[in-house]
Amino acid sequence: MNTVMSLKGRDFLTLLDFSTEEIFDLLALAGDLKAKQKAGMPYTPLAGKTMAMIFEKPSTRTRVSFEVGMIQLGGSALYLNSNDLQLGRGETIADTARVLSQYVDVIMIRTFAHQKVEELAEYASIPVINGLTDDDHPCQALADLLTIYEVKKTFQGVKLAYVGDGNNVANALLAAAAKVGMDVAIACPPGYEPKAAYVEAARQIGEKTGATVTVTHDPLEAVAGADAIYTDVWTSMGQESESDERLQVFQPYQVNEALVKAAKPDYIFLHCLPAHRGKEVTAGVMDGPNSMVFEQAGNRLHAQKAILVSVL
């Protein structure tokens, strides 16, 4: 709990900014908050606190989980899209950050360029939480760690395989797995690899934590002996013009019944959602007995509540 207390006032932009101990403390707090909610024990440490939620990219899970989480913790949340803010009419990010800092206690932003989140954090005098950028998705990755830990009870000797686009989710998972000492293998088509900076950072962290980091073009290599298999959509928001091309390129990277046979029999299937059955994953895998996607989505709420309690 001591480490969590030390996160007060911190931004939550990427898991690379946090120590292994801090991540484990956040996971422990998330588990504790989840247990409290299941037991029907009200816990409202954020009474009187307000969060501004800026959405330049729409979202079901991020919107609902953050808003509900803040309400459950006793606080309130404001939904703001580009049209609600002067950002959409040319006000600078720096000015928006300074103004919002006068009104609210924390800002969560879901946007495109990672640089925008960094600039918002630089000029805000309150904590800023990255709800997603084109580079990173740390809130999702924290919920993913919580889900894997709940099932496997450890990260040591656990292998996470990610198959598909080396996107923001893949980047975040590299950071998350390396920090907790979990092996991670990412399989993607040539030219669609995760950002080199994240791969390099994960490898350096892995040298200290014992995590191995593999990036390959072979889905079978990635999935071989995996404890968890993860995929994401092939075409993310803002890439719609590439969707036909991506459909061709990613076809061999579908998570299907044949591919999952290479994993351990008790593997779990993960997906950050929304999912397109018949594209990145078959309906049989998505809706099968090994799928944990809805528990994983539920854990967004608990992981984000842990972040909010910690930074506030």
Buried (B, 14 or more C-beta within 10 A) or exposed (E): EEBBEEBEEBBBBBBBEBEBEBBBBBBBBBBBBBEBBEEEEEBEEBEEBBBBBBBBBEBEBBBEBBBBBBEBBBBBBBEBBBEEBEBEEEEEBEEBBEBBBEEBBBBBBBBBEBEBBBBBBEBBEBBBBBBBBBBBBBBBBBBBBBBBBBBBEEBEEBBBBBBBBBBBBBBBBBBBBBBBBBBBBBBBBEEBBBBEEBBEBBBEBBEEBBBBBBBBBBBBEBBBEBBBBBBBBBBBBEBEEEEEEBEEBBEEBBBBEEBBEBBBEEBBBBBBBEBEEEBBBBEEBBEEEBBBBEBBBBBBBBBBBBBBBBBB
